[in-house]
Amino acid sequence: MNYKIVADSSIDILEMSVPAFQSVPLKIITSQKEYVDDASLDVGGMVADLLLYKGKSSTACPGVGDWLGAFDDATYVFCITISGNLSGSYNAAMLAKRDYEEQFPGRRVYVVDSLSTGPEMRLIAEKIAELAEKDTDFDEICKQIEQYQKRTHLLFMLESLKNLANNGRVNAAVAKVIGLLGIRMVGKASDVGTLQPLDKCRGEQNALKAIIKHLTELGYNGGKLCIAHCLNEAAALQLKAQLLKQFLHAKIEIYKTGGLCSFYAEKGGMLIGFEA
């Protein structure tokens, strides 16, 4: 099966253990500098720059040509994007799908609006790879991924909403509250792919407790779980340890956020994608 998995860089990974995978970079733009979310990006340096930056910031999604270049010559393409309610990445990918299938009759592109970002996108990509490696029919993979998305979720913990406020994603007054007196915001990706606040917790330990509470409420029972952190490995390890006390055989992976997710999560933030 000549297939390829393509995702925008909010998936936070640059390679997978499958024959064909490609990350297509988004960009983070300020009045002073443009950051391309690819393998050459110094994520830590970008986060440090943005901590000091006081102006407006924005992000730019891959264009149609970027997606078409990534599709390459694959017969079957599985394309995963950040939530269409946070970026134009999904719309650009859909236009690329139309052009690709018109230019190459017989080739197929399935575009997945993750309605999420980061770790939840990774779970979707890994599920596609698992099915494709078994030579599952293209249409059957599409059908199974639609069902799988109903079982995956994303929670997040944020120490700062500065970039989200600068980017126009949250109210500036709300952003000022988070971070004061150690307050953390815990929230989730909603069913329509927007950011849904759940709790304002004083201190990281209370935020971790809130995350575990919401995990179980959303149906987590020890399945696959990915924790992506922005310069906060200690909290990620604490969360993993606490979860393993309750779910002894849970499959938990910890890794660093890439550029786009670091822009939104900011220093100290975490994103948790999981199977219910």
Salt bridges, closest charged atoms under 4 A:
GLU34 OE2 - LYS27 NZ 3.64
ASP99 OD1 - ARG98 NH2 3.10
GLU101 OE2 - LYS97 NZ 3.03
GLU126 OE2 - ARG122 NE 3.13
GLU126 OE1 - LYS224 NZ 2.70
GLU130 OE2 - LYS127 NZ 3.47
GLU130 OE2 - LYS134 NZ 3.75
ASP139 OD1 - ARG108 NH2 2.81
GLU159 OE2 - ARG184 NE 3.55
ASP199 OD2 - HIS214 NE2 2.38
GLU217 OE2 - LYS213 NZ 3.64
GLU217 OE1 - HIS214 ND1 3.15
GLU253 OE2 - ARG122 NH2 2.97
